[in-house]
């Protein structure tokens, strides 16, 4: 496959996973700023290489099994307060199927991902709402990251890590909450994305 064909295939896969249907040739052409005939040529080339097929509605897409094959199951470790900290024992409850490339990660790094369900409203100005799934990665945080933090060895919370006068503190994205300046602060994971479960 050419580099452009790989980009088109990745776009179709992500679109189809998100929308449950593949994009139209017009949407492919718009995404890659090319003419519709050029988009069709790329789609036909991908079909000849066994990457796509023409579906019943006339669109070029992947079979549902091919879409599912690119998903990766990550553990969901209960809930995390986006409010005042509380204690929550880490134990996997269920798993969530995601495409790690949607979060800028390769499948090789997907094993470092995990999820928490958000409780509370302290991160609403960062677009994180109650009921959302916070997708976390295990890596060292830097100031500005939103992290799952273990506070003083006993309680956990989801907050932004900021530096104030040389000290690391946890900051909410809601003016109703004050900064937290724990004696001991341990980052359990760094937020890489959010999955919205409760759509109003």
N, C-alpha and C positions, 0 to 999 in steps of 0.2 A: 504493500500500500504506500501511496505517496503521503507526505506529511499532511497535505491538505485533506486527503481522504481520511486519515486518522482523526483529524480535528472534526470533520463532519460526522464521523461515526461516533465520537465521544459526545458531540452535541445531540445527536439523535438519541443516543442511549440515555443521557441525562434528562432530556425532554420527555422521553417515553416513560421513564421511571416516575417523573414528577406528574405528568398529565394523564398517564395510562394510555395515551395514543401517540403515534409518531407525529412529527411536524409535517406540514405541507411543504411541497417544493418551494412555494413562495416564501415560507418562513425560513427555510434553509438558505435560499438566495439572499434574503434580507440579512440574516445573521452573518453571512460571509461576503456580503457586498458584491455579489456577482449576479449575472442574469439568470433567469429561470432555466433557459436551455443549458447553460453551463452547470447549474445545480443538478439538472436531470442527468447530464453526462457523468458527473461524479457518482450519483446514486446508482446509475446503471453499472458503472465500473465496480462499485462495492457489491452489487448484487452478483455480478459475474464471479467475484472472488468469494462468494458464499457468506458475505457479512450481512447482507440485507435481503429482504424479499418484498415483492409487491403484494400488499395486503388487499383484503376484499374491498376496502374503501378507496383503493387506488393509490394510497400513500405507500412510500417506501419505509419499512421499519424492521425492527427485530422481532422475532418470535418471543412470546412472553417468557419462555424458558431461558432464552439468551439474555433477556433483561435481568431475570432473577439470578442468573449465573454470576453477575457482577456485583451482587449485594454481599455484604459481609455482616455477620451477626456479632453484635457487641453486647456486653452485659449491662443491664440497668440496675444500678445499686440504690434502689429505694428513692427517697426524696432528699432535697437539700433546701433549707430555708433561704429565701431571698427576702429577708426581714431580719428579725433578731436571731442570733445564733441559737441553735439547739443541738442536743446530742442525738446522733443517728448512727447506729451500728452499721458498718459497711457489710452488706450481704447481698449478693445478686438475687433479684427477684425474678425478673424476666429478661428476655433479650430483645434487641431491636435490630432489624435488618436495614443497613444503610449502604450507600455507595461512598466509600471513603474519598473518592476523587472530588465529590461535591464539597468537601471540606479542605481541599488542597493537599490531600495526603495520598500516597501510593497505597496499593493493597498490602505491600510489605509492612507498612507502618500501621495498618488497621488494627493489629493486635494491641497497640498502645492506646486505643480508644475505649471509652466507656461512657455511660450516660447516667444522668440524675434527673429526676422529675422536680421541677421548681415549685416551691410553695412560697407565697407571699408576693409583695409588690415593691420591694426595695430596689429592683433593677429595671423598672418599667421604662425609664428614660433611655435605657440601652436596648430597648425592644425585647426585653425578656419578661414574659408574663407568667402568671400562675398557671400551672398545668403544662408548660412547655417542657420539652426534653432538652437539657443542656448537654451537648456533646463535648466531652473533655478528652484531652490528650495528656499523657504522662511526660512532662518535660519541665525543666526549670523555668519559673516565671520571670518576667521582667516588669518593671513599673509600667503601668498602663494596661497590663493584662487583666482580664476577669478570671478569677480563680475560685476553685473550691478550696476553702481554707479550714484547717483544723486550728481552732483558737484555744490557746492555753492547754492543749492536750486533751480537751474534753468535749468541745462543741464544734459544730461545723456550720459554715455559711458560704453563700455565693456573693462575692463582692469584687470590686475593682481594686487592684493593688496599686497604691500610689506612695510617693515618697514626700514626706513633709518634714522639713528641717532635719534632713539626714536620717529620718526614721521611717520605716515601712509601716503603713497603716492600711486599713481596709475601708473603702468608701462605697456607699450606696449610690445608685443612680436614681434617687428620689429624695427631694429636699426634706422630707419628713424624718429621715434617719440621720443620726450623727455618725461621724467617723469612729471606727473601732481601732484602738491602739493596744493590741494584746501584748502581754509579757512574752509569750511564746507563740510564734506563727509558723505553721507548716503548710505549704502548698501541696495539696493532694492531686491537683490537675489544673490545666489551663483550658479555658473555653475556646473551642474552635468553631462552634456553630450551634444553632438552635433549631429544633424541630417543633413546629406548632401543632399541638394536638387539639386544642379547643378553639375552633374557628367560629367566631360569632356570626 
